């Protein structure tokens, strides 16, 4: 009978720490000639339990699944973090979810893993009952640079505009995905037509400012400069916007198409200019700086 190795966590971002844990679990599954199942949660537990503290998602479930499968995971399951799961006793979680639903023979989790109502369950809990339920527990110490990798740390970096640090911790660029919608068309009038991204999912949007990025659409990638914010030079702009100027391609028809933006580096903060001439000059400088950053990124 095929053995099942299970690891459980939110895995939002599938960052370097997550991949270390998954790599360890995959190695065990390979040794057993077994399968690796990753169980994630949707919605994010913090968004339910402490919505005032929730900063947003790094990855939506579909993207998270893609990234996990790329790591050699056999199967991804999402546990619905509803009131029933929130109030579930730790031992019931083991019996009904870990054993009954996930069929775990080996459980690989971070050393700080908690589960069950009020996070009453721990790695020690799993170890104490492992013989009774017939599974093995393998705790993993997660490493980082100066502290453990964490999705929260990455979110704070993005909110501060430090997309380069977030990229290092993620092991790839932070991605926003959405449908291109019509905006005010000011960029086109200024000679910099932009794709206005409708980001209506609960994804973390970097701080207001200008960034270098790669746009992905229709199986291709284009360098671009991205503006995030309200564009304070113009009156009457309501709400934050994510607008991408695709370099050297002024006639792409992207309206109503879904695109993705992978953020590479920070160019400058959002500024209010005293006139169109100053704004246009700044936009030329932004594109030149973004082009340099993208070239360095692609050469690295």
C-alpha positions in Angstrom: 0.0 0.0 0.0 1.3 3.4 -1.0 2.5 5.5 2.0 1.3 9.1 2.3 3.5 11.9 3.6 1.6 14.9 4.7 2.6 18.4 5.5 0.2 21.0 6.8 0.3 24.8 6.8 -1.1 27.9 5.1 2.0 28.0 2.7 1.0 31.5 1.5 3.7 32.6 -0.9 5.4 29.2 -1.0 8.5 31.0 0.2 12.0 29.7 0.9 11.1 28.4 4.3 8.0 26.6 2.9 10.1 25.0 0.1 12.7 23.8 2.7 9.9 22.0 4.5 8.4 20.6 1.4 11.8 19.5 0.1 12.3 17.5 3.4 8.9 16.0 3.1 9.4 15.1 -0.6 12.7 13.4 0.3 10.9 11.2 2.8 8.1 10.4 0.4 10.7 9.4 -2.2 12.5 7.2 0.2 9.2 5.5 1.0 8.2 5.4 -2.7 5.1 7.2 -1.5 3.1 10.3 -2.2 3.3 13.8 -0.8 0.2 15.7 0.1 0.2 19.3 1.1 -2.8 20.6 3.1 -3.3 24.4 3.0 -6.2 26.6 4.3 -8.7 28.8 2.6 -9.6 31.4 3.6 -6.4 32.4 5.4 -6.9 31.7 9.2 -5.7 35.2 10.2 -8.3 36.8 7.9 -11.0 35.0 9.9 -9.6 35.1 13.4 -7.9 38.5 13.4 -9.2 40.4 10.3 -7.8 43.7 11.7 -4.3 42.2 11.6 -4.5 40.6 8.2 -2.4 42.3 5.6 -3.5 40.3 2.5 -2.5 37.2 0.6 0.8 36.6 -1.2 -0.8 33.9 -3.4 -4.4 33.0 -4.3 -5.3 29.3 -4.0 -4.8 28.6 -7.7 -1.4 30.2 -7.8 -0.4 28.5 -4.5 -1.4 25.1 -6.0 0.7 25.7 -9.1 3.7 26.7 -7.0 3.3 23.7 -4.7 3.0 21.2 -7.6 6.2 22.7 -9.1 7.9 21.6 -5.9 7.1 18.0 -6.6 4.0 17.7 -4.4 1.7 14.9 -5.5 -1.6 16.4 -4.2 -2.8 19.7 -2.8 -5.8 19.9 -0.6 -7.4 23.1 0.8 -9.1 22.8 4.2 -12.0 25.2 4.5 -11.3 27.4 7.5 -14.9 27.7 8.6 -16.5 27.9 12.1 -16.5 24.1 12.3 -12.7 23.8 11.7 -12.0 26.8 13.9 -13.7 25.2 16.9 -12.4 21.7 16.2 -10.6 20.1 19.2 -7.0 19.2 18.5 -7.6 15.5 18.8 -10.6 15.6 16.6 -8.5 17.4 14.0 -6.0 14.6 14.1 -8.7 11.9 13.8 -11.0 13.5 11.3 -8.5 15.5 9.1 -5.0 14.2 9.4 -6.0 10.6 9.5 -9.5 10.4 8.1 -9.2 12.9 5.3 -5.5 13.1 4.5 -4.6 9.5 5.4 -1.2 10.5 6.8 1.4 7.8 7.4 4.1 10.5 8.1 3.5 14.1 9.1 6.2 16.6 8.4 5.7 20.0 10.0 7.6 23.0 11.2 8.7 22.9 14.8 6.3 25.7 15.7 3.2 24.0 14.1 0.0 24.5 16.0 -3.5 23.2 15.3 -6.9 22.7 16.8 -9.2 25.1 18.7 -7.2 28.0 20.3 -4.0 26.4 18.8 -4.0 23.8 21.6 -2.3 21.2 19.5 1.5 21.2 18.9 4.3 19.0 17.5 4.5 17.4 21.0 0.8 16.6 20.9 1.3 14.8 17.5 4.3 12.9 18.9 2.4 11.8 22.0 -0.5 10.3 20.0 1.4 9.1 16.9 1.6 5.5 18.0 -2.2 5.4 18.8 -3.1 6.7 15.3 -0.3 4.9 13.4 1.7 7.8 12.0 5.2 9.1 12.3 6.0 12.7 13.1 9.0 14.6 11.6 9.5 18.1 12.9 11.7 20.4 10.8 13.7 23.4 12.0 13.2 26.2 9.5 16.1 28.4 8.7 16.5 31.9 7.2 19.1 34.6 6.9 19.0 36.4 10.3 15.6 35.0 11.3 13.1 32.4 10.2 11.4 33.1 6.9 7.8 34.1 7.3 5.0 35.2 5.1 4.3 38.0 7.5 7.8 39.4 7.1 7.4 39.3 3.3 4.1 41.1 3.6 5.7 43.9 5.6 8.5 44.2 3.1 5.9 44.6 0.3 3.9 47.1 2.2 7.1 49.1 2.8 7.8 49.0 -1.0 10.8 46.7 -0.6 9.9 44.3 -3.3 13.5 43.3 -3.8 13.8 41.9 -0.3 10.4 40.2 -0.7 11.7 38.7 -3.9 14.8 37.3 -2.1 12.6 35.7 0.6 10.1 34.4 -1.8 12.7 33.0 -4.2 10.8 34.7 -7.0 9.0 38.0 -7.7 5.8 38.9 -5.9 3.0 38.6 -8.5 -0.2 40.5 -9.0 -2.7 39.1 -11.4 -5.9 40.8 -12.7 -7.9 41.9 -15.7 -6.9 45.0 -17.6 -9.7 47.6 -17.4 -10.2 51.1 -18.9 -8.8 54.0 -16.8 -8.5 57.7 -17.5 -6.3 57.2 -20.6 -4.0 60.0 -19.3 -0.9 57.8 -19.8 -1.7 57.5 -23.5 -2.1 61.2 -23.8 1.4 61.7 -22.2 3.0 59.2 -24.5 3.1 56.4 -21.9 0.0 54.2 -22.4 -0.6 52.0 -19.4 -2.5 48.8 -18.7 -4.7 49.5 -15.7 -4.9 46.3 -13.6 -8.0 45.5 -11.8 -6.8 43.8 -8.6 -10.0 42.9 -6.7 -8.6 39.9 -4.9 -7.2 40.2 -1.4 -3.6 40.2 -2.6 -0.9 42.4 -1.0 -0.3 45.4 -3.2 3.2 47.0 -2.7 3.4 50.5 -1.3 2.6 53.5 -3.5 5.4 54.3 -5.9 7.0 53.3 -9.2 8.5 49.9 -9.7 10.3 47.8 -12.4 8.4 44.6 -13.3 7.9 41.9 -15.8 4.4 41.6 -17.4 3.3 38.1 -18.3 0.5 37.6 -20.9 -0.2 35.1 -23.6 2.9 33.0 -22.9 5.2 36.0 -23.2 7.0 38.3 -20.8 7.6 42.1 -21.3 9.6 44.5 -19.2 7.6 47.4 -17.8 7.4 50.2 -15.3 4.5 50.0 -12.9 2.9 52.9 -11.0 1.0 52.0 -7.8 -1.0 54.7 -6.0 -3.4 57.6 -6.6 -1.3 59.7 -9.0 -1.4 62.9 -6.9 -0.4 65.2 -9.8 -4.0 64.9 -11.0 -7.1 65.9 -9.1 -10.0 63.6 -8.7 -8.2 60.3 -8.8 -10.1 58.0 -6.4 -8.6 54.8 -5.0 -5.2 53.2 -5.5 -4.4 52.0 -9.0 -1.8 49.6 -10.5 -0.8 50.8 -13.9 1.8 49.1 -16.1 3.7 50.8 -19.0 5.0 48.1 -21.2 8.3 49.2 -22.6 8.7 49.4 -26.4 5.2 48.1 -27.0 2.7 51.0 -27.2 0.0 49.3 -29.2 -0.7 46.1 -27.2 -4.4 45.6 -26.9 -4.7 44.2 -23.3 -8.2 45.4 -22.4 -10.3 42.6 -20.8 -7.3 40.3 -20.8 -5.8 38.8 -17.6 -2.2 39.7 -17.1 0.3 39.2 -14.3 2.9 41.6 -13.0 6.1 40.3 -11.3 7.7 43.1 -9.2 11.4 43.4 -9.5 12.6 46.5 -7.7 11.6 49.9 -6.4 12.3 53.0 -8.6 10.9 55.9 -6.6 8.1 56.9 -4.2 4.9 58.4 -5.5 5.3 62.2 -5.9 3.2 65.2 -6.8 4.6 67.2 -9.7 4.0 70.9 -10.4 3.1 70.4 -14.0 3.0 68.0 -17.0 6.5 68.8 -18.2 8.0 67.7 -14.8 5.8 64.6 -14.8 6.8 63.6 -18.3 10.5 64.1 -17.5 10.1 62.0 -14.4 8.4 59.2 -16.4 11.2 59.1 -18.9 13.6 58.8 -16.0 11.5 56.1 -14.4 11.4 54.0 -17.5 15.2 54.3 -17.9 15.8 53.3 -14.3 13.3 50.4 -14.5 15.1 49.2 -17.7 18.4 49.2 -15.9 17.0 47.3 -13.0 15.3 44.7 -15.2 18.6 44.2 -17.2 20.5 43.6 -13.9 17.8 41.2 -12.8 17.8 39.2 -16.0 21.7 39.1 -16.0 21.8 37.9 -12.4 
